């Protein structure tokens, strides 16, 4: 993975980071590179994204307000694929109907990641999360309370994977 992705992975739950790295290694054998375009987001950053397309210019990219996204808990990342170019240049492929997206999503799901591309109500193609016992939708009140009382590490320590 590139340095930008690695820097972003240092801020998320280490178990999630490990699986994203495994996804990247698997995809690299298929000549597909991925970049982590988003990792941990502050509540303020989440609010800015929520405002986009509503009260500020742009396309709506999230239905989650600040504190309602697993990005705010370090339990989600957004990844974008790229077919390897000349000299290893990363050129993102933002077309979700391109086959590299299907391969990325398949590998992520095989590694136990929840893919936003498979959600029924709001498709979030780049989104992958690992939430354990917490629900697929918004983070629970218990998760939010742990963040307030003990920080990210307390949330991460509470996660139970199947």
Secondary structure, DSSP 8 states (H G I E B T S, - for coil): --HHHHHHHTTS-HHHHHHHHHHHHHHHTTTEEEEEEE----HHHHHHHHHBTTTBSS----S--TTSSGGGGT-EEEEEEEE--GGG-------TTSHHHHHHHHHHHHTT-EEGGG-SSS--TTEEE--TTS-SSS--HHHHHHHHHHHHHHHHHH----
